[in-house]
Amino acid sequence: ASITKSVTGCTLMILVDRGLISLDDPVSQYIPEFEGGERDRVTVRNLLSHISGLPDMLPQDRQLRRAHAPLSEFVRGTTQTPLLYSPGTNFRYHSMGILLAAEIVERVSGQRLRDFEKKEIFDPLGMRRSALGMGEWKISETVWCQTSPNSNQADLKHFGPNSPYWRDMGHPWGGMHSTAPDLAILLQTMLNGGSYDGKRVFSPASVRAMTSDQNQNLQAPWGLGWALADSP
């Protein structure tokens, strides 16, 4: 899940590099329906730094999964759910903040997130065994995700982490499939300052931002959408 969030953050930073998004823009500039309360104070940077006030998952998460709702329904729910705290005042790991970051990428680029990641990250870096969603593979060709022995077995089969619905949904907070060698390429790209094998994907400035402490004033985990930022 952390790697999926990290790649989502990377895609947004590509658009920052191109001058299409500013980290300090309000989220409502890109998602106008994200309004009311203190939502107008939530910035793009807050989404990637997990300090927006949004919850990790929606209160109606299970109902949405049971209904096989599309990602658009999760986005709609996120634009309406109350913030848990004032933006920028606290840290709470939030999948729904990453969901809105992905929605911004899709609206600005005009592409599905999975297609943007393939075109702008996976293909240039030669990450041939990586995809958001199932890509070209079948579930039987992938590793079985862990499940709790106490979980409802009917629910697991219908919408659990190994169901066709959830595996191919392409949710940007934990829906990526990859391999250790591919992830090593992505990590080396970050260590190289944004390039790998002669191909530049991220600017050095973006890499510095993604690997810098964005939440130092809160004494919280780093933030800004990179895997190292997702852990204390």
N, C-alpha and C positions, 0 to 999 in steps of 0.2 A: 504494500500500500504506500509506503514512504517513497519508493522509487517512482510509482505512478504519479504521486503528487509532485515529485521533483521534476519529472518530465513535463507535466502540465505547466509548472512554473517556468521551465526552460522555454516552452513555446511562447509564452507571454513575453518573456524577455527578448525573444527574437523580434517581436513587434515593437518593443521598446527601442531596440537597436535601430529599427527602421523609422523611428519617429512617429509611429502610428498610435502609440499609447504612452502616457506618462504615468509613472508609479504614483504620483501625488494627485492624479485626477480623481474626482469622486466616482465611485462605482456607478452612480445614477447617470453619469454622462454617457455611459455605454449601455446601461440597462435602465431605461427611464422608469420602468415600473417598480424599481427598487427605491421606494420613497416612503416617507412618513416616519414619525418618531425621530430617532437620531441617525437614520439610515443615510441622510445626506452628508453626514460626517465620515462615513466609511470610505476609505480610499483603496485604490488598487493595491498599494503597498500593504495595507492592513490585511487584505485577503491572503496575500502570500506569506505574511508574517504571523498569521494565526492570532491577530489581535483585533479583529473586526467586531467582536461581540456575537457573532453567529454561532449556532450550536454545531456540534460535530455531526449529528444526524437529526433529521426532522422528527418531531413527535409522531407523525403519521408514517414513518419509514416502513414499518411492517405492512401497513395497509396498502401502501403504494406498491411494494414488492409483490404482495399477494395478488394485486390487480394487474401485474405485469405492466406497470405504468412506464411510459417512455421517460427519458431524461428530462424532457421539457416539463413534465409534471413535477419533478424534483426541483427544477429551477423555479417554477411558479410558487411552489411551497416555500422555497428559501427566500423569495422576495417578500413574502408575507409573514414569515415567522418572526416573533418578537426577538430583539437583541437581548442577550443575557447580561450585558454590561455595556457601559459607554465605550465607544470605539477608542482604541489606543490606551486604555487604562488597565488592561489585564491581558493575560495570555490564556487561551484555551484552544487546544488542538482541534481544528474544525474541518471536516471533510466538505461541509457545505460552503465554506469560504473558497476552497479550491474549485468546487463546482461552479461558482460564479466567475472565478478567474477563467475557467475553461469556456464559459458562455461568452465572456468578453472576447476571447480569442476567436471563437466561431463567428461572432457578429462583425468583428473588425476585418477578419481575413476572408469571410464569405465561404469558408470551408468547414467541413466537419473536423473536429479535433483529431480524430484518428487519421484522417487524410493529411492534415497539416503536419502532424508528427512524422508520418511516413515520408512525406516530400521534403521536409525541412531538416529533419534530424536523422531518422533511421537510414534512409537511402544514402544521403551524403556521407555518413559515417560508416557505411557498410554493415549496419546492424541488421543482417538479413533474417534473424530469428526473433525479431521484436515486433510487436503490434499492440495497439490499443484495441481491446476486443479480441476475437479469435483469429482475425486475419485469415490466412489460407489454411489453418489447421482445424482438425476435429478435436473434440474434447478428449477422445481416447488417445490422442497423440501428445497430451499434456499431462503434467503432474497433477494428481488429485489434491484439491485444497483441503486443509484440515477442517473438520467439523466437530462440534461438541456432541458427546454421547448423550447428553441430556436434551438435545434439540428435538423439536417436533419433526419426525421423519417425513411426514407428508409435506410440511413446509419446505424442508430441505430439498426434496425432490422437485417441488414446484418452483421455488424461487431462491434456493440456497446457493452457496458459492460455486457449486459444481453443476448447477442447472444450465441448460442452454440459454435461458433468458438472461441470467446474471453474468455468465461467462462472456457473452457477446455484446453486452449492453455498451461497453466502452465507457463505463463511469470513470471520470478523471481522478477519483480519489483512491482507486484500487483495482482498476480493470485492465492493467497491462500484462501481457505475457512476454517473457524474454528468457534468455539463457545467461549463464555466468560469463561466457566469453563476450557476449554483446554488452553486458553491463560493465565489463572491464573496459571496453572501448569508450563508453560514455564517461566513466570515471577518469580515464586517461585524458580524454578531451578537456575535462575540467582542470586537471593538473597541468595541462599544456596551455592553459589560458584561453581555451575556446576553439582550438583546432586539433585535427588528427589526420595524419597521413596526407598532409598538404592541403586539407580542406578546412576552411574556417566556417564554423557554424555559429558561434557566439563571439561577441566582441570581448576583449580583455576587461573592459569596464563592466560589462554584464556579469562576467565570471567573478570579478571582485565583489560586486554587489551581492551575488548569490552566495558567496562564501564569507561574507562579513556579518558581524553581529548587528542585526537590525533592531533588536529588542533589549539593548544593554541597559537602557533607562528603567526597564521593568524587571531587570534581573531574571529574564525569562529565556527560553530557548531562542536560537538565532532568528529563524524565519527567512522569508524571501524565497520560499519554494524549492530549496535544494535539500537533498537527503540529509546532509550534515546538519541542516537547520531543523530537522524534524525530531532531533533527540536532544535532551538536556546536556 
